[in-house]
Amino acid sequence: MFGRKNTISSVVTEALKDIKPEPREVHSPLDDNELKAHIRVTEALGYEPPALLEAKLLNYFKENGIKVYDYNSVFNYLKGKAEAQEKKFIWRPLRPQDTEVGYSWGGFNEHGSYHKHWDYRPYTHAVPLRVLATVEKIVERFGNKVKFFVSDYAVPRPDPFIMVTALDVSTLVFDYWDEPDFKG
């Protein structure tokens, strides 16, 4: 009787791993007036806590109609795809400047991990122009404060997701493409 909940949970998790996550609209944690007030005061103080940077990112996504994927759903989906081919999925920096000392998460070469190591070198495959245009807009607004990572699991066509994050800021997965024809 006590083991039944775990069995049901694992069956549900197993079934969900094959369902590609769908993006959702962003909800900013601060309304426009609160965000403007925080920005004004923190800029005057020369202080930008990670929570405010995250609020700015979410607000920017909301204003520009950029949807996000639930990270846990993306994680489970990619884990399922990778394990079906006896691989692990990792996050690779999009650009060389996204490779940072101090950024790491997960155990080395575990699902969803990133470390400053050769295996986690910048992403080597083509990225659709629409995704690069979104990255360009985010970089224009946030500059070096944010870093971009692409999922990869060492198969010819891993159908990657892309995310943006910063130190102590949540990961925001904002796009996906279906290789090799870049649908999605």
C-alpha positions, 0 to 999 in steps of 0.5 A, spaced: 500 500 500 505 504 501 509 503 495 503 504 490 504 512 490 511 511 488 509 506 482 503 511 480 508 517 480 513 513 476 508 511 471 506 518 470 513 521 470 514 515 465 508 517 460 510 525 461 517 524 458 515 523 451 510 529 451 514 535 448 513 541 453 509 547 450 511 554 452 506 559 456 506 566 457 510 569 462 507 573 469 512 578 472 512 578 479 512 585 480 507 590 476 510 595 472 510 601 477 513 597 482 518 594 477 520 602 475 520 604 482 525 598 484 529 600 478 530 607 480 532 606 487 537 600 485 540 604 480 541 610 484 544 605 489 548 602 484 545 595 486 542 590 482 540 584 486 539 577 482 531 577 484 531 584 480 534 582 474 530 576 474 524 580 475 526 585 469 527 579 465 520 576 466 517 583 465 521 584 458 519 577 456 512 579 458 512 585 454 515 582 448 511 576 447 516 571 449 513 565 452 517 560 457 517 553 458 516 550 465 524 547 466 521 541 470 517 539 464 523 540 459 528 537 464 524 530 464 522 531 456 530 531 455 532 526 460 527 521 457 530 523 450 537 522 452 536 515 456 532 512 450 539 513 446 543 511 452 546 518 453 545 524 458 543 531 456 547 537 458 547 544 457 552 547 453 553 555 453 551 558 446 557 563 445 564 563 448 562 569 453 557 564 456 562 560 459 563 563 465 567 561 471 563 560 477 557 557 473 555 550 474 550 546 476 548 538 477 553 533 478 559 532 472 555 529 466 549 528 470 542 530 466 541 537 466 548 539 468 553 545 466 560 545 468 566 549 465 569 543 462 571 541 455 565 537 455 561 543 456 564 547 450 560 552 446 554 549 442 557 547 435 550 546 431 546 551 427 541 555 431 535 558 427 535 565 425 529 566 429 532 564 436 538 568 434 534 574 433 531 573 440 538 572 443 540 578 440 534 582 443 535 580 450 543 581 449 541 588 447 537 589 453 541 586 458 548 585 455 553 581 459 549 580 465 545 574 462 548 567 459 545 563 454 545 555 454 543 550 449 541 543 451 545 537 448 546 530 448 551 528 443 546 525 438 546 528 431 539 531 432 538 532 439 532 537 438 535 542 443 532 548 447 535 554 449 535 558 456 537 564 459 540 565 466 544 569 470 548 568 477 542 566 482 537 567 477 532 562 475 533 558 468 528 561 463 527 556 457 524 560 451 525 556 445 525 550 442 527 547 435 526 541 431 532 539 427 534 538 422 529 543 419 528 548 425 521 547 425 518 549 432 
